[in-house]
Amino acid sequence: MTTEHAKPARLSRLTFHGPLSETRAAAIVARLAPARPRTVLDIGCGWGELLLRVLDAVPEARGTGIDVAEEDLARGRGHAEARGLGGRAEFVAESATGTGRGPADLVLCLGASHALSPAERPTAEALRELRRLVADGGRVLLGEGFWERTPTEAELAGMWPGARRDDHAGLGELLDLAVAAGFRPEWTETASLAEWEEFESAYQADQEVWLAGHPDHPRAAALRERLDRHRGQWMSYRGVLGTAYLTLVPVTR
């Protein structure tokens, strides 16, 4: 028996809001923690899972996550309190565009370069902003999309509305943009297909299971259309769109 107000859980299967495995996240934290950052800024943080893991690994650090999604921020605050990090982690509802919260010793920007720039193709400007926001001697961890290979016209047509080849750079060009913005790449790694499949499956799983059990619910038709559309988009960029995780060192000014 269903009610009109029943709805699926939201993203409960996701640990990170992106194609990032537990193994890779642990390696990233292990690489960033020895620098002992005292201030951590997370741009477009969502619920800030990686931010909290850095704070847990560096007891003297304090962190601020900024995002415009209050539901995700509330989830982050709850996780921080549950882990005893509430006094060192702040989650703030605000835009990152033009933010004055830097410079920080460590800046995280995972899949959120668009939050730093209103430009239609924000990567280059976002990298310049990240250089402004990180302290000399600090680090930036950038998670950014790139083309694994040049997409075909048919693949582009199946992706997000208006998808174009210049929406993303190749990996080499992305690294060149980082260097041009005032960084040297300390570490370059890319999400595996398995990480992408885990992310995309977990992204929809709550709603898919709910829809299977509530096919006649008043919300079902709209949800079914959205899930089917996103699955079609994923099948179009699967193996074409990648995610790079770049650990960047700012060139001292």
Secondary structure as UniProt FT lines:
FT   TURN            4..5
FT   TURN            12..13
FT   HELIX           22..32
FT   HELIX           33..35
FT   STRAND          39..43
FT   TURN            46..47
FT   HELIX           49..57
FT   TURN            59..60
FT   STRAND          62..67
FT   HELIX           70..82
FT   TURN            83..84
FT   TURN            86..88
FT   STRAND          89..93
FT   TURN            97..98
FT   STRAND          104..110
FT   HELIX           113..115
FT   HELIX           123..133
FT   STRAND          134..147
FT   HELIX           153..158
FT   TURN            161..162
FT   HELIX           165..167
FT   HELIX           171..180
FT   TURN            181..182
FT   STRAND          183..190
FT   HELIX           193..213
FT   TURN            215..216
FT   TURN            218..219
FT   HELIX           220..237
FT   TURN            238..240
FT   STRAND          241..250
//
